[in-house]
Amino acid sequence: MFQGCYADTGCFEGAVPCLLRDGRARQPCSPKYLRATAMVCVCNATYCDTVDPVSLPDVGSFVKYTTSRDGQRLERSEGKTAAKSGASGGIFYTYDPSVRHQYVKGFGGSLIDAAAINILHLSYAAQNQLLRSYFSEEGIEYNLLRWPIGCTDFSTRPYSYDDRCVNDFELKCFELAPEDTKFRIPLLHRIMAHAGRPLSLIGSPWTSPGWLRVNNKVEGKSRIKGEPGDRYHKAWARYFIRFLDEYAKNNITFWALSSQNEPAGAAFISIDSFPVNYFSPEHQRDFIIKDLGPALAASSHPNVHLIIMDDMRFYLPNWANQVISNSTAAAFISGIGIHWYFDTVTPAGFTLDVTHRLYPDFFLLYTEACNGFVYWEVKVALGSWERGIYYSRSILTNLNHFVTGWIDWSLALDMKGGPTWVGNPVDSPIIVNPLKDEFYKQPMFYHLGHFSKFIPEGSVRVALTSTCLFESCLLKTSAFLRPDGIAVVVVLNDWFVDISFTISDNQVGYIKDRARAHSIQTYLWRRS
């Protein structure tokens, strides 16, 4: 029985479905409380909460989706725009789509070995629930997927695709690993079947075959032997192409490649076995000029975008200055990958704004983020509202400083935050409990959904000016215009008090509302 409620009235009936206007049933969160303010939504083979596909009323009304510490999870409600602003004691915002900034590429996560293993530990029906939650129209509609080239620290063993031979410069022994062929590729084909939007894959290597490295091992921190332009670097560039070739045989193409995951930042990791190929900016520049760039251009994948850095933003703008300022290197490069670790020590204006101003034709893309990465932190903090806030704060801040998209770390981890063969567990938006054949959607999942579901690829960030300055605004916001002409504003209230505000759009009127304490809202409305 649907108890006479409709999803567009903001109804919330525990685990009782609400009837959508088109007759389908939206399934709300089945909550599990760990503490008074810590809650996860439980999913299993037979039940998982869903989000109704975006549908908007006529001009003159708006739709709001709300997630709150009190337990709301992407709950939909409607309101009417006002013809006059009237008296308002809150913050006044002006939405101005005539002032346009960067285009949005999208949002997503990484299908690392650990994620694939955890997903496959569930029953097949529960696996589908998880995949739909991330990628389908009834989920949060990820469109970006980061894809490791070989092992990561979140594999169960160190490996590359050419470990059977030594000095195999022609890569005659190159072959994909069982982790690719048995786990990740089959899951990707299922994801593609569920996905409501086209997926863009970004490949990134952690390490290379041991015979290419100074330490002669796959694991650990090491440089590639020799110097750019020699047979070692030529073989490493050829390795990228073979990876793309083998995946193409599985009907999988890539939108972009990163030349190296954390080429410098791994120096901050105390784990000696952590797999990484060290590169300085100058080394990366010369590798791209002499080896990787020409190899990619001459391959059957010349349209794959090349991403540099793929490391912490405190390396900007210096890294870009060392690489992109060289016109030969720049001709092969499309963008800059950034990781969120230690963002607090480098203000976005001093790094992102400066880099964008210097190199406006190269996109900025956040390619990795996770909570629980500092060694003294709790690794899996089930139901943590604060960790969701950390995500949405980061996304809003970076979008407002010319970043085109944001990619989370692992799609799913286990109850301990792994598996990881180097012993550095972290948290994840979805935690899998195979003993109960269920998984838990954390607040991080829903905070991500406030962006990924409602700001599709091709949206453009537009001006949203306000009557307040800097921190006095209290609310954190960002505004967009979608390709279909729909306006979007995301509003985060991470304070302990409710905050009133008005959004003015001179084409449709005024949206007057109140952001509840500890909540995030996404507003959408038609402009014509």
C-alpha positions as CSV (number, residue, x, y, z in Angstrom):
1,M,0.0,0.0,0.0
2,F,1.4,3.4,-1.0
3,Q,-0.4,5.4,1.8
4,G,-1.4,8.0,-0.8
5,C,2.0,9.8,-1.0
6,Y,3.9,10.9,-4.0
7,A,7.6,11.3,-4.5
8,D,7.3,14.9,-5.6
9,T,5.7,15.9,-2.3
10,G,8.9,14.9,-0.4
11,C,7.3,11.9,1.3
12,F,9.5,9.6,3.2
13,E,8.0,6.4,4.5
14,G,11.1,4.5,5.9
15,A,11.4,1.4,3.6
16,V,7.8,1.8,2.2
17,P,7.8,2.8,-1.5
18,C,6.4,6.1,-2.5
19,L,4.3,6.3,-5.7
20,L,5.8,8.4,-8.5
21,R,3.6,10.5,-10.7
22,D,4.1,8.1,-13.6
23,G,2.9,5.1,-11.5
24,R,6.3,3.6,-10.7
25,A,7.4,3.1,-7.1
26,R,10.5,4.9,-5.8
27,Q,12.2,2.9,-3.1
28,P,13.4,5.0,-0.2
29,C,16.4,4.3,2.1
30,S,16.2,1.4,4.4
31,P,18.1,3.0,7.3
32,K,20.5,1.5,9.8
33,Y,21.6,3.8,12.6
34,L,25.1,3.3,14.0
35,R,24.9,6.4,16.2
36,A,22.3,9.2,16.6
37,T,23.8,11.1,13.6
38,A,25.4,8.2,11.7
39,M,23.2,6.3,9.3
40,V,23.7,4.1,6.3
41,C,21.1,2.9,3.8
42,V,21.1,-0.9,3.6
43,C,20.8,-2.7,0.3
44,N,20.6,-6.4,-0.5
45,A,19.6,-8.8,-3.3
46,T,15.9,-7.9,-3.0
47,Y,15.8,-4.3,-1.9
48,C,17.8,-1.1,-2.5
49,D,16.8,2.5,-2.4
50,T,16.4,4.3,-5.8
51,V,16.3,7.8,-7.1
52,D,13.5,8.7,-9.5
53,P,14.7,10.0,-12.9
54,V,14.8,13.7,-13.1
55,S,11.5,15.2,-14.2
56,L,10.6,18.8,-13.9
57,P,7.4,20.8,-13.7
58,D,6.6,23.7,-16.0
59,V,8.2,27.1,-15.8
60,G,7.2,28.7,-12.5
61,S,8.0,25.8,-10.3
62,F,11.3,24.2,-9.1
63,V,12.4,20.8,-7.9
64,K,14.6,20.3,-4.9
65,Y,16.5,17.2,-3.8
66,T,17.6,17.1,-0.2
67,T,20.0,15.0,1.8
68,S,20.3,15.7,5.5
69,R,22.0,14.5,8.7
70,D,18.5,13.8,10.0
71,G,18.0,11.0,7.5
72,Q,16.8,12.4,4.2
73,R,18.5,10.9,1.2
74,L,18.0,12.6,-2.1
75,E,14.4,13.3,-1.3
76,R,12.4,15.1,-4.0
77,S,10.0,18.0,-3.3
78,E,8.6,20.9,-5.4
79,G,8.0,24.6,-4.9
80,K,6.8,27.6,-6.8
81,T,8.9,30.5,-7.9
82,A,7.7,34.0,-6.8
83,A,7.2,36.9,-9.1
84,K,8.6,39.4,-6.5
85,S,11.5,39.0,-4.1
86,G,9.6,40.4,-1.2
87,A,11.3,40.9,2.2
88,S,14.1,38.5,2.8
89,G,16.3,38.3,5.9
90,G,18.5,35.7,4.3
91,I,21.2,35.6,1.7
92,F,20.3,36.9,-1.8
93,Y,21.8,35.1,-4.8
94,T,21.6,36.1,-8.5
95,Y,21.7,33.3,-11.0
96,D,23.2,34.7,-14.2
97,P,23.8,32.2,-17.1
98,S,25.2,34.9,-19.3
99,V,28.4,34.7,-17.4
100,R,29.9,31.3,-18.2
101,H,33.0,29.5,-16.9
102,Q,34.2,25.9,-17.5
103,Y,32.3,23.0,-19.0
104,V,31.7,20.0,-16.8
105,K,33.1,16.6,-17.8
106,G,31.4,14.7,-15.0
107,F,31.7,12.6,-11.9
108,G,32.6,9.1,-11.0
109,G,34.7,6.6,-9.2
110,S,37.4,3.9,-9.7
111,L,36.9,0.2,-10.5
112,I,40.1,-0.9,-8.8
113,D,40.8,-4.6,-8.1
114,A,39.5,-4.2,-4.5
115,A,36.2,-2.8,-5.7
116,A,35.7,-5.6,-8.2
117,I,36.6,-8.2,-5.6
118,N,34.1,-6.8,-3.1
119,I,31.3,-6.4,-5.6
120,L,31.8,-10.0,-6.8
121,H,31.6,-11.3,-3.2
122,L,27.9,-10.4,-3.2
123,S,25.2,-12.5,-4.8
124,Y,24.6,-11.7,-8.5
125,A,21.3,-9.9,-7.6
126,A,23.0,-7.7,-5.0
127,Q,25.8,-7.0,-7.4
128,N,23.3,-5.6,-9.9
129,Q,21.7,-3.5,-7.1
130,L,25.1,-1.9,-6.4
131,L,25.9,-1.3,-10.1
132,R,22.5,0.3,-10.7
133,S,23.0,2.5,-7.7
134,Y,26.0,4.1,-9.2
135,F,25.4,4.1,-12.9
136,S,21.7,3.7,-13.9
137,E,18.9,6.3,-14.2
138,E,17.5,5.0,-10.8
139,G,20.9,5.7,-9.3
140,I,23.3,8.6,-9.2
141,E,24.4,8.2,-12.8
142,Y,28.2,8.3,-12.7
143,N,29.7,8.9,-16.2
144,L,33.4,8.8,-15.3
145,L,35.3,5.7,-14.4
146,R,39.0,5.7,-13.5
147,W,40.7,2.5,-14.5
148,P,44.1,1.3,-13.2
149,I,46.6,0.0,-15.7
150,G,47.9,-3.0,-13.8
151,C,48.0,-3.3,-10.0
152,T,47.4,-0.6,-7.4
153,D,48.0,-0.6,-3.7
154,F,44.4,-1.8,-3.5
155,S,45.1,-5.1,-5.4
156,T,45.8,-8.3,-3.6
157,R,49.2,-8.7,-5.1
158,P,51.8,-6.7,-7.1
159,Y,51.7,-7.3,-10.8
160,S,52.1,-5.8,-14.2
161,Y,51.1,-7.1,-17.7
162,D,54.6,-8.3,-18.6
163,D,56.1,-10.2,-15.7
164,R,56.9,-13.5,-17.4
165,C,59.8,-12.2,-19.4
166,V,62.9,-10.0,-18.7
167,N,64.0,-7.2,-21.0
168,D,60.9,-7.8,-23.2
169,F,61.3,-4.6,-25.1
170,E,59.0,-5.7,-27.9
171,L,56.4,-6.8,-25.3
172,K,56.0,-10.2,-26.7
173,C,55.0,-11.5,-23.3
174,F,52.4,-8.8,-22.7
175,E,49.1,-10.1,-21.4
176,L,46.2,-8.8,-19.3
177,A,46.0,-10.1,-15.8
178,P,43.3,-12.4,-14.4
179,E,42.1,-9.3,-12.4
180,D,41.3,-7.7,-15.7
181,T,39.9,-10.6,-17.7
182,K,38.0,-12.4,-14.9
183,F,36.9,-9.5,-12.7
184,R,37.0,-6.0,-14.0
185,I,36.3,-6.3,-17.7
186,P,33.2,-8.5,-17.1
187,L,32.0,-6.0,-14.5
188,L,32.5,-3.1,-16.9
189,H,30.4,-4.8,-19.5
190,R,27.6,-5.1,-17.0
191,I,28.1,-1.5,-15.9
192,M,27.8,-0.4,-19.5
193,A,24.5,-2.3,-19.8
194,H,23.1,-0.5,-16.7
195,A,24.5,3.0,-17.5
196,G,22.1,5.7,-18.4
197,R,24.8,7.9,-19.8
198,P,27.9,7.3,-21.9
199,L,30.9,6.3,-19.8
200,S,34.3,8.0,-20.2
201,L,37.2,5.8,-19.0
202,I,40.5,7.2,-17.7
203,G,43.5,4.7,-17.6
204,S,46.2,5.3,-15.1
205,P,49.3,3.2,-14.2
206,W,50.8,2.8,-10.8
207,T,53.9,0.8,-11.7
208,S,55.5,-1.0,-14.7
209,P,57.2,-4.4,-15.2
210,G,60.1,-4.8,-12.9
211,W,62.7,-5.1,-15.7
212,L,61.9,-1.5,-16.7
213,R,62.6,-0.2,-13.2
214,V,65.7,0.7,-11.3
215,N,64.7,-1.5,-8.4
216,N,64.0,-4.4,-10.8
217,K,60.7,-5.1,-9.0
218,V,57.0,-4.3,-9.7
219,E,56.4,-3.2,-6.1
220,G,58.0,-0.3,-4.4
221,K,59.0,3.3,-5.4
222,S,61.4,3.5,-8.3
223,R,62.3,5.3,-11.5
224,I,62.2,3.9,-15.0
225,K,65.7,2.9,-16.0
226,G,67.6,5.2,-18.3
227,E,66.4,8.5,-19.7
228,P,63.5,9.5,-22.0
229,G,64.1,8.5,-25.6
230,D,66.0,5.3,-24.7
231,R,64.7,1.7,-25.1
232,Y,63.3,1.6,-21.6
233,H,61.1,4.6,-22.1
234,K,60.2,3.5,-25.6
235,A,59.1,0.1,-24.2
236,W,57.1,1.9,-21.4
237,A,55.3,4.0,-24.0
238,R,54.6,1.0,-26.1
239,Y,53.1,-0.7,-23.0
240,F,50.4,2.0,-22.8
241,I,49.5,1.3,-26.5
242,R,49.3,-2.4,-25.9
243,F,47.0,-1.8,-23.0
244,L,44.7,0.2,-25.2
245,D,44.9,-2.5,-28.0
246,E,44.0,-5.3,-25.6
247,Y,41.1,-3.5,-24.2
248,A,39.9,-2.6,-27.6
249,K,39.7,-6.3,-28.3
250,N,37.2,-6.4,-25.5
251,N,35.1,-3.6,-27.1
252,I,36.4,-1.1,-24.5
253,T,37.8,2.3,-25.4
254,F,39.3,5.0,-23.3
255,W,38.6,8.7,-23.2
256,A,41.9,9.6,-21.5
257,L,45.2,8.3,-20.2
258,S,47.2,9.5,-17.2
259,S,50.9,9.2,-17.8
260,Q,51.4,8.2,-14.2
261,N,49.5,8.0,-10.9
262,E,51.1,10.2,-8.2
263,P,54.5,10.5,-9.8
264,A,55.8,12.7,-7.0
265,G,53.2,12.5,-4.2
266,A,54.0,8.9,-3.2
267,A,57.1,10.3,-1.5
268,F,54.7,11.3,1.3
269,I,53.6,7.7,1.8
270,S,55.7,5.8,4.4
271,I,54.9,2.4,3.0
272,D,58.1,1.2,1.1
273,S,56.2,-1.4,-1.0
274,F,53.7,1.2,-2.4
275,P,53.9,0.8,-6.2
276,V,54.8,3.9,-8.1
277,N,57.1,5.1,-10.9
278,Y,58.7,8.3,-9.8
279,F,58.7,11.2,-12.3
280,S,59.8,14.8,-11.9
281,P,57.9,17.3,-14.0
282,E,60.9,17.6,-16.4
283,H,61.2,13.8,-16.6
284,Q,57.4,13.5,-17.4
285,R,57.7,16.3,-20.0
286,D,60.6,14.7,-21.8
287,F,58.9,11.2,-21.7
288,I,55.8,12.7,-23.3
289,I,57.9,14.6,-26.0
290,K,60.2,11.7,-26.9
291,D,58.1,8.6,-26.2
292,L,54.5,8.6,-25.0
293,G,53.2,11.4,-27.1
294,P,54.5,10.2,-30.5
295,A,53.6,6.6,-29.7
296,L,50.0,7.6,-28.9
297,A,49.7,9.8,-32.0
298,A,51.0,7.0,-34.2
299,S,48.7,4.4,-32.7
300,S,45.2,3.4,-33.5
301,H,44.1,5.5,-30.5
302,P,45.2,9.0,-31.5
303,N,42.1,10.7,-30.0
304,V,42.8,9.5,-26.4
305,H,43.4,12.5,-24.2
306,L,46.6,12.6,-22.3
307,I,46.6,13.8,-18.6
308,I,49.7,15.0,-16.8
309,M,50.5,15.2,-13.1
310,D,47.7,13.1,-11.5
311,D,48.9,14.2,-8.1
312,M,48.3,16.7,-5.3
313,R,47.4,20.3,-6.2
314,F,50.2,21.8,-4.2
315,Y,52.4,20.9,-7.2
316,L,50.5,23.5,-9.3
317,P,51.2,25.7,-11.1
318,N,54.9,24.6,-11.1
319,W,54.2,21.2,-12.6
320,A,52.2,22.8,-15.4
321,N,54.9,25.4,-15.9
322,Q,57.5,22.7,-16.4
323,V,55.5,20.5,-18.8
324,I,52.8,22.5,-20.6
325,S,54.9,25.6,-21.2
326,N,56.9,23.5,-23.6
327,S,54.9,23.7,-26.8
328,T,56.0,20.3,-28.1
329,A,54.8,18.6,-25.0
330,A,51.7,20.7,-24.9
331,A,50.7,19.5,-28.3
332,F,50.2,16.0,-26.9
333,I,48.4,17.0,-23.7
334,S,44.8,17.8,-22.9
335,G,44.5,18.2,-19.2
336,I,45.8,18.0,-15.6
337,G,44.8,15.4,-13.1
338,I,44.6,16.4,-9.4
339,H,44.3,14.4,-6.1
340,W,42.5,16.0,-3.1
341,Y,45.0,14.9,-0.5
342,F,46.4,17.9,1.5
343,D,44.2,20.4,-0.3
344,T,43.8,22.2,3.1
345,V,47.4,23.4,2.9
346,T,47.1,24.9,-0.6
347,P,44.2,27.3,-1.2
348,A,42.5,26.7,-4.5
349,G,43.0,30.3,-5.6
350,F,46.8,30.0,-5.4
351,T,46.9,26.8,-7.4
352,L,43.8,26.1,-9.6
353,D,42.9,29.7,-10.5
354,V,46.5,30.5,-11.4
355,T,46.9,27.4,-13.4
356,H,43.6,28.0,-15.3
357,R,44.6,31.5,-16.0
358,L,48.0,30.5,-17.4
359,Y,46.7,27.5,-19.3
360,P,43.0,28.0,-20.0
361,D,42.9,25.4,-22.9
362,F,43.8,22.5,-20.6
363,F,41.2,21.0,-18.4
364,L,41.6,20.5,-14.6
365,L,40.1,17.2,-13.4
366,Y,40.1,15.8,-9.9
367,T,41.0,12.1,-10.4
368,E,41.2,10.7,-6.8
369,A,39.8,11.3,-3.3
370,C,39.0,9.3,-0.3
371,N,38.4,9.6,3.4
372,G,40.3,7.8,6.1
373,F,43.7,8.1,4.3
374,V,45.6,9.6,7.3
375,Y,47.1,6.8,9.3
376,W,45.6,7.9,12.7
377,E,42.1,8.2,11.3
378,V,39.3,5.6,11.6
379,K,39.4,3.7,8.3
380,V,35.7,2.9,7.8
381,A,33.5,5.3,9.7
382,L,30.1,3.8,8.9
383,G,27.4,6.4,8.5
384,S,29.7,9.4,9.0
385,W,27.9,12.5,8.0
386,E,31.1,14.6,8.3
387,R,32.8,12.5,5.6
388,G,30.0,13.3,3.3
389,I,30.4,17.0,4.0
390,Y,34.2,16.7,3.3
391,Y,33.3,15.4,-0.2
392,S,30.7,18.1,-1.1
393,R,32.8,20.9,0.3
394,S,35.7,19.7,-1.9
395,I,33.5,19.3,-5.0
396,L,31.9,22.8,-4.6
397,T,35.2,24.5,-3.9
398,N,37.0,22.9,-6.8
399,L,34.1,23.4,-9.3
400,N,34.1,27.1,-8.3
401,H,37.8,27.2,-9.2
402,F,37.6,25.8,-12.8
403,V,37.7,22.1,-12.2
404,T,35.7,20.1,-14.7
405,G,34.9,17.0,-12.8
406,W,35.6,14.9,-9.6
407,I,36.4,11.2,-9.3
408,D,36.1,9.3,-6.1
409,W,38.5,6.5,-5.2
410,S,37.1,3.0,-4.9
411,L,33.5,2.1,-5.9
412,A,33.3,-0.3,-3.0
413,L,35.5,-1.6,-0.1
414,D,35.0,-4.2,2.6
415,M,34.2,-3.6,6.3
416,K,37.8,-3.0,7.0
417,G,38.4,-0.7,4.1
418,G,40.2,-3.1,1.8
419,P,41.5,-5.4,0.5
420,T,44.9,-3.7,0.1
421,W,48.2,-5.7,-0.1
422,V,50.3,-2.8,1.2
423,G,48.1,-2.3,4.3
424,N,46.6,1.2,3.8
425,P,42.8,0.7,4.1
426,V,40.5,3.7,3.6
427,D,36.8,4.5,3.5
428,S,34.4,4.3,0.6
429,P,30.9,5.6,-0.3
430,I,29.7,2.0,-0.5
431,I,30.9,-0.7,2.0
432,V,30.3,-4.3,1.3
433,N,29.3,-6.9,3.9
434,P,29.5,-10.3,2.1
435,L,28.6,-12.3,5.3
436,K,25.1,-10.8,5.1
437,D,25.0,-10.4,1.3
438,E,24.4,-6.7,1.7
439,F,26.0,-3.3,1.2
440,Y,25.8,0.0,2.9
441,K,25.4,3.4,1.2
442,Q,27.1,6.0,3.2
443,P,26.4,9.7,3.3
444,M,29.4,10.2,1.0
445,F,27.4,8.3,-1.7
446,Y,24.5,10.8,-1.5
447,H,26.7,13.9,-1.3
448,L,28.3,12.7,-4.6
449,G,24.8,12.1,-6.1
450,H,23.8,15.7,-5.6
451,F,26.4,16.5,-8.3
452,S,26.6,13.4,-10.5
453,K,22.9,12.9,-11.0
454,F,21.9,16.5,-11.8
455,I,24.9,18.0,-13.5
456,P,25.5,15.9,-16.7
457,E,28.5,16.2,-19.0
458,G,28.3,19.3,-21.1
459,S,26.8,21.5,-18.4
460,V,28.5,24.8,-17.9
461,R,29.2,26.5,-14.6
462,V,27.6,29.9,-14.5
463,A,27.7,33.0,-12.3
464,L,25.9,32.9,-8.9
465,T,26.6,36.1,-7.1
466,S,25.5,36.9,-3.6
467,T,25.1,39.8,-1.1
468,C,27.6,38.3,1.3
469,L,31.3,38.1,1.2
470,F,33.6,35.1,1.8
471,E,32.9,33.1,5.0
472,S,30.0,35.4,6.0
473,C,27.9,33.6,3.3
474,L,27.8,30.5,5.5
475,L,26.2,28.5,2.6
476,K,28.5,26.9,0.0
477,T,27.0,27.0,-3.5
478,S,27.7,26.6,-7.2
479,A,25.5,27.1,-10.2
480,F,25.2,25.4,-13.6
481,L,23.3,25.4,-16.9
482,R,22.7,22.0,-18.3
483,P,22.8,21.2,-22.0
484,D,19.0,20.8,-22.0
485,G,18.6,24.4,-20.7
486,I,17.7,23.5,-17.1
487,A,19.2,25.6,-14.3
488,V,20.9,23.8,-11.4
489,V,22.1,25.2,-8.1
490,V,23.7,23.1,-5.4
491,V,23.5,24.5,-1.8
492,L,25.4,23.0,1.1
493,N,24.7,24.1,4.7
494,D,27.4,22.6,6.9
495,W,26.4,24.8,9.8
496,F,24.3,23.9,12.9
497,V,21.6,26.5,12.1
498,D,19.0,26.8,9.4
499,I,19.8,29.5,6.8
500,S,17.2,31.4,4.7
501,F,18.1,32.5,1.2
502,T,16.6,33.6,-2.2
503,I,17.8,32.8,-5.7
504,S,16.9,35.3,-8.3
505,D,16.6,34.3,-12.0
506,N,15.4,37.2,-14.1
507,Q,13.9,34.9,-16.6
508,V,11.6,33.0,-14.1
509,G,11.5,34.9,-10.8
510,Y,12.6,34.1,-7.3
511,I,13.2,30.8,-5.4
512,K,12.8,31.5,-1.7
513,D,13.8,28.7,0.6
514,R,15.5,27.7,3.8
515,A,18.5,25.4,4.0
516,R,18.2,23.2,7.0
517,A,21.2,22.7,9.3
518,H,23.5,19.9,8.2
519,S,22.0,19.4,4.8
520,I,22.7,19.6,1.1
521,Q,20.2,20.5,-1.6
522,T,20.2,20.5,-5.4
523,Y,17.7,22.9,-7.1
524,L,16.5,22.5,-10.7
525,W,14.2,24.6,-12.7
526,R,13.1,25.2,-16.3
527,R,14.0,28.6,-17.8
528,S,11.7,28.4,-20.8
